Amino acid sequence: MELLVVNPNSTASMTEKIAIAAQRVAGPQTNIVAVGSSSGPPSIQGFYDGAVCLAGLLEQIEQHRHVDGIVIACFDDTGLDAVRCMVDAPVVGIGQSACYAASMLSTRYTIITTLSRSVPVLESNLLRYGPTARCAGIRATDIPVLELENMTPGTMDAIRRTIEIAIREDQSDAIVLGCAGMTDLMAQLSSEFGLPVIDGLSCAVTFAEGLVTSNLRTSKAGGYG
């Protein structure tokens, strides 16, 4: 099985981190092909960045149409519907995957994201996806995406403080990490807080594998036709 994992931004180090994390959770028969955009913004933080990155994202999809499944590795699920129109293969986004996983693992969850301007994007997605009843809220750390590349003690402290607030004030029993740049924090933070801290990339890779193994394809009978 070959899965394409697309980072819609142009930061090569983030694409490399995503590739390592995806291959770590993938099955032994799964080959991860990780690519980034050559023309997208360095990071995707809000509506404008999401629009600017679309051309580069769709170009990468066109070049890798032969794959068995596709993962959009941006928590905003940038271009998800458009990519589903382009291919028959299953296409999953890490944002949708994480929220569905959280709904199956907990009674209430909070999404921890980066900048405040990303919150309306995620709120819009939740309304479309449907699992809003169990989402207790979306909290911004106000950490720019690219600062997650360095993961300084100050950055980790900010993430931990936001999780503590979510547990205390939202009464959440699961946390969703709302950025692909947080992908390598799942195990550490789950252990620290004693509850599921969910990484959307891990969920998306395994969901995509399951759809491919089940021989399920993207429907072309309706809007994705």
C-alpha positions as CSV (number, residue, x, y, z in Angstrom):
1,M,0.0,0.0,0.0
2,E,1.3,3.5,-0.9
3,L,0.0,6.5,1.0
4,L,0.7,10.1,-0.1
5,V,1.0,12.4,2.9
6,V,0.9,16.0,1.7
7,N,2.1,19.0,3.8
8,P,0.4,22.0,2.1
9,N,3.0,24.4,3.4
10,S,6.5,24.9,1.9
11,T,8.6,24.3,5.1
12,A,10.8,21.3,4.3
13,S,11.7,20.5,7.9
14,M,8.0,20.2,8.8
15,T,7.5,17.8,5.8
16,E,10.4,15.7,7.2
17,K,8.9,15.6,10.7
18,I,5.5,14.6,9.2
19,A,7.1,11.8,7.1
20,I,8.9,10.3,10.2
21,A,5.7,10.5,12.3
22,A,3.5,8.9,9.5
23,Q,5.9,6.1,8.8
24,R,6.2,5.4,12.6
25,V,2.5,4.6,12.9
26,A,2.0,3.0,9.4
27,G,1.8,-0.7,9.0
28,P,4.8,-2.7,7.7
29,Q,3.3,-3.1,4.3
30,T,2.6,0.7,3.9
31,N,5.0,3.0,2.1
32,I,4.7,6.6,3.0
33,V,5.4,9.2,0.3
34,A,5.6,12.6,2.0
35,V,5.7,15.8,0.0
36,G,5.5,19.4,0.7
37,S,4.3,22.3,-1.5
38,S,6.8,24.1,-3.6
39,S,4.7,27.3,-3.9
40,G,2.7,27.4,-0.6
41,P,3.3,29.7,2.4
42,P,5.8,28.6,5.0
43,S,2.9,27.9,7.4
44,I,-0.9,27.8,7.3
45,Q,-2.4,30.0,9.9
46,G,-5.9,31.2,9.0
47,F,-8.1,31.6,5.9
48,Y,-5.7,33.6,3.8
49,D,-2.8,31.0,4.1
50,G,-5.3,28.3,3.3
51,A,-6.3,29.9,0.1
52,V,-2.8,30.7,-1.0
53,C,-1.6,27.1,-0.5
54,L,-4.3,25.5,-2.7
55,A,-2.5,25.7,-6.1
56,G,0.7,24.0,-4.7
57,L,-1.3,21.4,-2.9
58,L,-3.4,20.4,-6.0
59,E,-0.2,20.3,-8.1
60,Q,1.3,17.7,-5.8
61,I,-1.9,15.6,-5.9
62,E,-1.9,15.7,-9.7
63,Q,1.7,14.4,-9.7
64,H,0.9,11.5,-7.4
65,R,-2.5,10.3,-8.6
66,H,-1.4,6.7,-8.6
67,V,-1.3,6.3,-4.8
68,D,-3.7,4.1,-2.9
69,G,-4.7,6.7,-0.3
70,I,-4.0,10.4,0.5
71,V,-3.6,12.2,3.8
72,I,-3.8,16.0,4.0
73,A,-1.3,16.9,6.7
74,C,-2.7,20.2,7.8
75,F,-5.2,20.4,10.7
76,D,-7.3,22.9,8.8
77,D,-7.9,20.1,6.3
78,T,-6.9,22.5,3.5
79,G,-8.3,21.5,0.1
80,L,-9.8,18.3,1.4
81,D,-13.0,18.4,-0.6
82,A,-11.2,19.6,-3.8
83,V,-8.7,16.7,-3.5
84,R,-11.6,14.2,-3.1
85,C,-13.0,15.5,-6.4
86,M,-9.7,14.8,-8.1
87,V,-9.1,11.2,-7.2
88,D,-11.0,7.9,-6.5
89,A,-8.6,6.9,-3.7
90,P,-9.6,7.6,-0.1
91,V,-8.6,11.1,1.1
92,V,-8.5,12.0,4.8
93,G,-7.6,15.1,6.6
94,I,-5.8,15.1,10.0
95,G,-8.3,17.6,11.5
96,Q,-11.4,15.5,10.7
97,S,-9.6,12.3,11.7
98,A,-8.6,13.6,15.0
99,C,-12.0,14.9,15.9
100,Y,-13.7,11.6,14.9
101,A,-11.1,9.7,17.0
102,A,-11.7,12.0,20.0
103,S,-15.5,11.5,19.7
104,M,-14.9,7.7,19.9
105,L,-12.5,7.9,22.8
106,S,-14.0,10.5,25.1
107,T,-17.2,12.3,26.2
108,R,-15.7,15.8,25.9
109,Y,-12.6,17.0,24.1
110,T,-10.8,20.3,23.5
111,I,-8.7,21.2,20.5
112,I,-5.4,23.0,21.2
113,T,-4.3,25.0,18.2
114,T,-1.7,27.7,17.4
115,L,-2.8,31.2,16.6
116,S,-6.2,32.7,17.5
117,R,-6.9,33.5,13.9
118,S,-7.0,29.7,13.2
119,V,-9.9,29.2,15.5
120,P,-12.7,30.3,13.1
121,V,-11.4,28.0,10.4
122,L,-11.6,25.0,12.8
123,E,-15.0,26.1,14.0
124,S,-16.3,26.1,10.5
125,N,-14.9,22.7,9.9
126,L,-16.5,21.3,13.0
127,L,-19.9,22.5,11.8
128,R,-19.4,20.7,8.5
129,Y,-18.1,17.5,10.0
130,G,-20.8,17.1,12.7
131,P,-18.9,16.0,15.8
132,T,-19.5,19.3,17.6
133,A,-21.5,17.9,20.5
134,R,-18.5,16.4,22.2
135,C,-16.1,19.3,21.4
136,A,-15.9,21.5,24.5
137,G,-14.0,24.2,22.7
138,I,-11.0,25.3,20.7
139,R,-8.2,27.0,22.6
140,A,-5.3,28.9,21.0
141,T,-1.8,28.8,22.5
142,D,-0.8,31.9,20.3
143,I,2.3,30.0,19.3
144,P,3.1,30.5,15.6
145,V,3.3,27.2,13.7
146,L,7.0,27.5,12.8
147,E,7.9,27.9,16.5
148,L,6.8,24.3,17.0
149,E,9.8,23.3,14.9
150,N,12.2,24.4,17.7
151,M,10.0,23.2,20.6
152,T,11.7,25.3,23.3
153,P,10.8,24.9,26.9
154,G,8.7,28.0,26.7
155,T,6.7,26.6,23.8
156,M,6.1,23.3,25.7
157,D,5.1,25.2,28.8
158,A,2.5,27.2,26.8
159,I,1.0,24.0,25.4
160,R,0.9,22.3,28.8
161,R,-0.8,25.4,30.4
162,T,-3.4,25.4,27.7
163,I,-4.1,21.7,28.2
164,E,-4.4,22.3,32.0
165,I,-6.9,25.0,31.4
166,A,-8.9,22.8,29.0
167,I,-9.1,20.0,31.5
168,R,-10.0,22.3,34.4
169,E,-12.4,24.7,32.7
170,D,-13.8,22.7,29.8
171,Q,-13.9,19.4,31.9
172,S,-12.4,17.7,28.8
173,D,-11.3,14.1,29.1
174,A,-9.3,14.2,25.8
175,I,-7.2,16.7,24.1
176,V,-6.8,17.1,20.3
177,L,-3.5,18.6,19.1
178,G,-4.6,21.1,16.4
179,C,-1.4,21.3,14.3
180,A,0.7,18.9,12.3
181,G,3.7,20.6,14.0
182,M,2.7,19.0,17.3
183,T,2.6,15.5,15.9
184,D,5.5,14.1,18.0
185,L,4.0,15.2,21.3
186,M,1.1,12.7,21.6
187,A,2.8,10.0,23.6
188,Q,4.6,12.3,26.0
189,L,1.6,14.5,26.8
190,S,-0.8,11.5,27.0
191,S,1.5,10.1,29.7
192,E,1.9,13.4,31.5
193,F,-1.9,14.2,31.7
194,G,-3.2,10.6,32.0
195,L,-5.8,11.0,29.2
196,P,-5.8,10.7,25.4
197,V,-3.9,13.5,23.7
198,I,-4.7,12.8,20.1
199,D,-2.5,13.5,17.1
200,G,-4.5,13.9,13.9
201,L,-1.6,12.6,11.6
202,S,-1.5,9.3,13.4
203,C,-5.2,8.9,13.2
204,A,-5.4,9.9,9.5
205,V,-2.7,7.4,8.5
206,T,-4.4,4.5,10.2
207,F,-7.9,5.6,9.0
208,A,-6.6,5.8,5.4
209,E,-5.0,2.4,5.8
210,G,-8.3,1.0,7.0
211,L,-10.2,2.4,4.1
212,V,-7.7,1.1,1.5
213,T,-7.7,-2.3,3.1
214,S,-11.5,-2.4,3.1
215,N,-11.4,-1.6,-0.7
216,L,-13.4,1.6,-0.2
217,R,-13.1,4.5,-2.6
218,T,-14.3,8.1,-2.7
219,S,-17.8,8.3,-3.9
220,K,-18.3,9.9,-7.4
221,A,-22.1,9.7,-7.2
222,G,-22.6,13.2,-5.7
223,G,-20.5,16.3,-4.9
224,Y,-17.2,14.6,-5.3
225,G,-18.1,13.5,-8.9
